[in-house]
């Protein structure tokens, strides 16, 4: 009995069972090739994804694009927002029409077409056919160059060069990524689902590690090539990786377990919501029963046309939505890791090393890629999750102190808030150094950045804090989404979880647009298109921290009420069973 109980315990990513089963790999017997194909395809896809996102801000800031810091930061925020918003739609397409395998194949094709835009855009010869000649910088009135701009003076802004082509490529990639994201995880789990929960947990363990492996390879190798050698080569490599990922997955069809489309929970959900809102109840409620809610109108017993079980599942979903809504500010801060945090790093002193090759002073210079700081997040997760899962959680569980998923999400919110605070404090200090000691010239991607004489290593605390927050909030959020949802709606709930992540990314982009308007001017610098030394990025970081702090207080109230309701309903079910 103890062994069976351990096997059924839910763990979001890693196997938490401590009982040794002699032939451990046997659960994958006959399925190793299918699992290997999924894991390899996912690793290669992650190399492609991070090959686009890791240095996108630097690419758009560099020659010949010279996008403003705000515009360059908004592009990846909007890209990631669309990626996550598409996720529920991708799940619906697979469940209702194409099935997971063909949905993933079709998505990888779109993904690959979008990836091909970037080698062509980064090449001087082919870019002119896509984007035309480079636009000249607008002539600025003298008032725009002398600090505060009078209200009656308009400072012209340069239209983002090659914007339509870049956004078209990003949109196609976002469609592909979002649809793959919502389907490849459950598709991989389908390969071992019939082998029991142990096989499923072990698959997710390897799946998660392959995601981080792909991220580290891309951030470590591709990002270095893009920054220090060539963006064209740096975009060809992830495009090739994605092409190989497509071939691996397509050839794996002979060994995959593929399930046909069998209908989507989203379809039933929207039908029930539409019926409840648009139709009047035809039967009066029984006086012995409590007053029906709006959704109860859709039940057969109240004159509707849907079984009670389906309606109750939708009601359960609506109870979960406030938690997802409260996570929006968390995702807004989280996605700064690949946007404004990168923008800040471009204006800090990046270490390099030079070695003389010949007597005429030709040198090879190694410059630390700014995207490498993002690896602190992935490496930290790889190190801390086993420690948390194998040491910390078992100790807390034995003592009855293991927090619920909602409490762990609150802990994650706390850490991500302090990540934004750390970024704001660092930016304040950076601006002080710029004003008192001036700047140093720093060439990155063939562009001169006027950086503060302050080492980039001071960014490590904000990346460490955001990595710790991910271990708590993101993983606990996934666990909550699975455990709180009715079994038949778990895929729909997961799609909504990613959907609200995308909204968080769009909120960050919208806030950047708001603080860039003339009346506020935190991120507006007409005389310095590629740099942020005349901006007030620290105010933006403190604003994000303040929003997250207020949300954390509200979330604590919501989570306490939810846990109480869950405990009350659990005790009621127990009494009903015992009676």
Residue pairs with C-beta under 8 A, 6 or more apart in sequence:
2 19
3 19
6 17
6 18
6 19
7 17
7 196
7 197
7 198
8 197
9 16
9 17
10 479
10 482
10 483
11 201
11 389
11 479
12 204
12 475
12 476
12 478
12 479
12 482
13 204
13 205
13 208
13 385
13 389
13 475
14 201
14 204
14 205
14 208
14 385
14 386
14 389
14 390
15 198
15 201
15 202
15 205
16 201
16 389
16 390
16 393
16 394
17 198
17 201
18 394
21 198
25 32
27 192
27 195
27 196
27 198
27 199
27 202
28 35
28 192
28 195
28 199
28 202
31 191
31 192
31 195
31 199
33 252
33 255
34 191
34 252
34 255
34 256
34 257
35 188
35 191
35 192
35 203
35 206
37 248
37 249
37 251
37 252
37 255
37 256
38 184
38 187
38 188
38 191
38 207
38 249
38 252
39 188
39 206
39 207
39 210
40 210
40 245
40 248
41 184
41 245
41 246
41 248
41 249
41 252
42 184
42 188
42 207
42 210
42 211
42 214
42 245
43 210
43 211
43 213
43 214
43 217
44 214
44 241
44 242
44 244
44 245
44 248
45 108
45 111
45 180
45 184
45 214
45 241
45 242
45 245
46 210
46 211
46 213
46 214
46 215
46 218
47 214
47 217
47 218
47 222
47 237
47 238
47 241
47 242
48 111
48 115
48 218
48 238
48 239
48 241
48 242
48 245
49 177
49 214
49 218
49 238
50 214
50 215
50 218
50 219
50 222
50 223
50 238
51 218
51 222
51 223
51 226
51 234
51 235
51 237
51 238
51 241
52 79
52 115
52 118
52 170
52 173
52 235
52 238
53 76
53 79
53 80
53 338
54 218
54 219
54 222
54 223
54 226
54 338
54 371
54 374
55 223
55 226
55 227
55 231
55 234
55 342
55 369
55 370
55 371
55 445
56 72
56 75
56 76
56 79
56 338
57 72
57 73
57 75
57 76
57 338
57 339
57 342
57 343
57 346
58 226
58 227
58 342
58 346
58 370
58 371
58 444
58 445
59 65
59 122
59 226
59 231
59 445
60 67
60 71
60 72
60 75
60 160
60 166
61 67
61 69
61 72
61 343
61 346
61 445
61 447
61 449
61 530
62 231
62 444
62 445
62 446
62 447
63 445
63 446
63 447
64 134
64 161
65 160
65 161
65 162
66 137
66 158
66 161
66 447
66 529
66 530
67 75
67 160
67 161
67 529
67 530
68 157
68 158
68 525
68 529
68 530
69 343
69 523
69 525
69 530
69 531
69 532
69 535
69 537
70 512
70 513
70 516
70 523
70 524
71 160
72 343
73 339
73 340
73 343
73 509
73 512
74 339
74 509
74 512
74 513
75 166
75 167
75 170
76 335
76 338
76 339
77 335
77 339
77 505
77 506
77 508
77 509
77 512
78 170
78 505
78 506
78 509
79 170
79 173
79 174
80 174
80 335
80 338
80 502
80 505
81 502
81 503
81 504
81 505
81 506
81 509
82 170
82 171
82 174
82 175
82 178
82 502
83 173
83 174
83 177
83 178
83 181
83 502
84 178
84 181
84 498
84 499
84 500
84 501
84 502
84 503
84 505
85 178
85 499
85 502
85 503
85 506
86 174
86 175
86 177
86 178
86 179
86 182
86 502
87 178
87 179
87 181
87 182
87 495
87 498
87 499
87 502
88 182
88 266
88 492
88 495
88 496
88 498
88 499
89 178
89 179
90 103
90 107
90 178
90 179
90 180
90 181
90 182
90 183
90 495
91 182
91 183
91 264
91 266
91 491
91 492
91 494
91 495
92 264
92 266
92 267
92 495
93 103
93 179
94 100
94 103
94 104
94 179
94 182
94 183
94 261
95 261
95 262
95 263
95 264
95 265
95 266
95 491
96 261
96 263
96 264
96 266
96 267
97 261
98 106
98 261
99 258
99 259
99 260
99 261
100 183
100 184
100 186
100 187
100 190
100 258
100 259
101 187
101 253
101 256
101 258
103 179
103 183
104 179
104 180
104 183
104 184
104 187
104 249
105 246
105 249
105 250
106 179
107 175
107 176
107 177
107 179
107 180
107 183
108 176
108 180
108 242
108 245
108 246
108 249
109 176
109 246
110 172
110 175
110 176
110 179
111 172
111 173
111 175
111 176
111 177
111 180
111 242
112 176
112 239
112 242
112 243
112 246
113 172
114 168
114 169
114 170
114 171
114 172
114 173
114 174
114 175
114 176
115 169
115 173
115 235
115 238
115 239
115 242
116 169
116 239
117 130
117 165
117 166
117 168
117 169
117 172
118 169
118 235
118 239
119 126
119 232
119 235
119 236
119 239
120 126
120 127
120 130
121 127
121 130
121 131
121 162
121 165
121 166
121 169
122 230
122 231
122 232
122 234
122 235
123 232
127 162
130 162
130 165
131 161
131 162
131 164
131 165
134 161
135 158
135 159
135 161
137 158
137 529
138 156
138 157
138 158
139 156
140 155
140 156
140 526
140 527
141 153
141 155
143 149
143 150
143 153
144 153
144 155
144 526
144 527
145 526
145 527
149 155
149 518
149 526
155 518
155 524
155 526
156 526
157 526
158 529
160 166
178 498
181 498
182 494
182 495
182 498
185 204
185 207
186 491
187 256
188 203
188 207
189 200
189 203
189 204
190 257
190 258
190 259
191 203
191 256
191 257
192 199
192 200
192 202
192 203
193 199
193 200
208 385
209 382
212 378
212 381
212 382
215 374
215 375
215 378
216 375
216 378
216 379
218 238
219 369
219 371
219 372
219 374
219 375
219 378
220 372
220 375
221 237
222 234
222 237
222 238
223 234
223 369
223 371
223 372
224 369
224 372
225 233
225 234
225 237
226 234
226 235
226 369
226 445
227 234
227 367
227 369
227 370
227 371
227 444
227 445
228 365
228 366
228 367
228 369
231 445
264 491
264 492
265 313
265 488
265 489
265 491
265 492
266 492
266 495
268 306
268 310
268 314
269 314
269 317
269 489
269 492
271 306
272 295
272 298
272 306
272 310
272 311
272 314
273 295
273 314
275 297
275 298
275 304
275 305
275 306
276 294
276 295
276 297
276 298
276 304
277 294
279 297
279 304
280 297
281 292
281 297
281 302
281 303
281 304
282 303
283 301
283 302
283 303
285 291
285 292
285 302
292 299
292 302
293 315
295 311
295 314
295 315
295 318
296 302
296 311
297 303
297 304
298 304
298 305
298 306
298 311
299 306
299 307
299 308
299 311
300 306
300 307
300 308
301 308
304 311
312 486
313 486
313 488
313 489
316 484
316 485
316 486
316 489
317 485
317 486
317 489
317 492
317 493
317 496
319 562
319 565
320 480
320 481
320 484
320 485
320 493
321 496
322 558
322 562
323 406
323 409
323 480
323 555
323 558
323 559
323 562
324 496
324 497
324 500
325 500
326 551
326 554
326 555
326 558
327 409
327 473
327 477
327 500
327 501
327 504
328 500
328 503
328 504
328 507
328 551
329 413
329 504
329 507
329 544
329 547
329 548
329 551
330 409
330 412
330 413
330 416
330 469
330 473
330 504
330 548
330 551
331 500
331 501
331 503
331 504
331 505
331 507
332 504
332 505
332 507
332 508
332 511
332 544
332 547
332 548
333 416
333 417
333 419
333 420
333 466
333 508
333 544
333 545
333 548
334 416
334 466
334 469
334 470
334 474
334 504
335 504
335 505
335 508
336 420
336 423
336 508
336 541
336 544
337 374
337 377
337 463
337 466
338 374
339 508
340 423
340 512
340 537
340 540
340 541
341 373
341 423
341 459
341 462
341 463
342 370
342 371
342 374
343 532
343 537
344 423
344 426
344 427
344 430
344 459
344 532
344 537
345 370
345 373
345 456
345 459
346 370
346 442
346 444
346 449
346 451
347 430
347 449
347 450
347 451
347 452
347 531
347 532
347 533
348 430
348 451
348 452
348 454
348 455
348 456
348 458
348 459
349 440
349 442
349 451
349 452
349 453
349 454
349 455
349 456
350 367
350 368
350 370
350 442
350 444
350 451
350 456
351 367
351 368
351 455
351 456
352 365
352 366
352 367
352 368
353 365
353 366
354 363
354 364
354 365
354 366
355 363
355 364
356 362
356 363
357 363
357 364
367 444
368 456
370 444
370 456
373 456
373 459
373 460
373 463
374 463
376 460
376 463
376 464
376 467
377 463
377 466
377 467
377 470
378 467
380 463
380 464
380 467
380 468
380 471
381 467
381 470
381 471
384 467
384 468
384 471
385 471
385 475
388 471
393 402
396 402
396 403
403 411
404 559
404 563
405 476
405 477
405 479
405 480
405 483
406 476
406 480
406 559
406 562
406 563
407 559
408 472
408 473
408 475
408 476
409 472
409 473
409 476
409 477
409 480
409 555
409 559
410 552
410 555
410 556
410 559
411 472
411 473
412 468
412 469
412 470
412 471
412 472
412 473
412 474
412 476
413 469
413 473
413 548
413 551
413 552
413 555
414 469
414 552
415 465
415 466
415 468
415 469
415 472
415 473
416 465
416 466
416 469
416 473
416 548
417 545
417 548
417 549
417 552
418 465
418 545
419 461
419 462
419 463
419 465
419 466
419 469
420 462
420 541
420 542
420 544
420 545
420 548
421 541
421 542
421 545
422 461
422 462
422 465
423 459
423 462
423 538
423 541
424 538
424 539
424 541
424 542
424 545
425 538
426 458
426 459
426 462
427 537
427 538
427 541
428 538
429 454
429 458
430 452
430 454
431 452
431 533
431 536
431 538
433 452
433 453
433 454
434 450
434 452
434 533
437 452
437 453
439 450
439 451
439 452
439 453
439 533
440 450
440 451
440 452
440 453
441 448
441 449
441 450
441 451
442 448
442 449
442 450
442 451
443 449
447 530
449 530
449 531
450 528
450 531
450 533
477 497
478 494
478 497
481 490
481 493
481 494
481 496
481 497
482 490
482 493
482 494
484 493
485 492
485 493
508 544
511 540
511 543
511 544
512 523
512 540
514 520
515 521
515 522
515 523
515 539
515 540
515 543
516 522
516 523
516 524
517 524
518 524
521 536
522 535
522 536
522 537
522 539
522 540
523 532
523 535
523 536
523 537
523 540
524 535
525 531
525 532
525 533
525 534
525 535
527 534
528 534
